[in-house]
Amino acid sequence: MNTIRTTLLGKQIVLGITGSIAAVDGVRLCHALRRCGADVQGVMTEAACGILHPDAITYATGHETITRCGGMVEHVTYCGDGGSADLLLIAPATANTICKIAHGIDDTPVTTFATTAIGRGMPVVLVPAMHESMYRHPGVRASLETLKTWGITIVEPRIEEGKAKIAAVETIVHEVERLLSGLPLLGKTVLVTSGPCRERLDDVRVLTTRSSGRMGKELAREASRLGAEVWLVHGDTLSLPHVRNVFAESAGDMRKHILSLCAERTFDYYISAAAISDFAPVPYEGKIPSGETVSVDLLPLPKLIRDVMQAENRPKTIVAFKLGWNSCNEALALLDTGMDMVAANTPDALGADTATYELITKNGIVHAEGTKTEVAKILWQNLQ
């Protein structure tokens, strides 16, 4: 979460903190929201102040933390009709606070902010954290279901060590980004390929590329932020939160999974961002001996994107990535084959944090430059 991005630029978020030990994560959460461009205002219950000093949240947000609702009617200023806040985030939300909000009880600053926000109809996100037995209590479960029917977003906890632990900071921030995006891709399905393929050379070696998979992951993240249901097919053993991860190590694995997914459903978007192998070596059984000159035969592999374009359930929109020093000219030719967009770039983007792309469609060329998070945002803006 150390990447600075602008997904929440211009948005004001009220962060309510209640009396769970998970309140100690409040400073990290404030920093993460602000790194996305958000203006954050902290509100704390008396119980939360016994766990985390309000000065810590004041320091993290740059605003004096609200610990009581006074004559300035802060709850109305921020969350009332015409209030300045865009979203109320309660993290952590204890069993006590959840049940009070579901029954309209206002006896803490956080519950008062919640009642005001719900009455206004603004986005509200609750992030439960408590012992697991408390989370299973029928009153707590019923209160959560009630809140969901009111349109409140619940970021489910991680059940570990007998505790319903607060969701990861990245997961919380992603849900906030998602709600404040306007959800232009809600109801859409997106299939993204990402990263390098690894082709077996012998029992211990593989042939691969310098691709890091960052571009594909950022495209998947951005699609999820915009409300889409996303499948990400990649060879990274670390799963990306918020999307459906499908592991594929070789070009053959990726081909099998992609064609299988396309046979199961019709995707609205197919983004072919992976550096899929063009060649595979004839594999050597065992380990190639060291210290000797070795010749390796490379066999050409079929182009997966062509098969996707010819699939019976062809994705409605197909985006190809073209890597090479003459990639723009080659990309223009690819448009004639039926692709909707070609993202052209040079090899210096492989493995780098930043990149420069020319997004080429039949309507013209859009220049996209910056971090791969920023490039992903520009690409999706030009696909909607």
Order of alpha helices (4+ residues) and beta strands (2+ residues): beta-alpha-beta-alpha-alpha-alpha-beta-alpha-alpha-beta-beta-alpha-alpha-beta-beta-beta-alpha-beta-beta-beta-alpha-beta-beta-alpha-beta-beta-beta-alpha-beta-alpha-beta-beta-beta-alpha
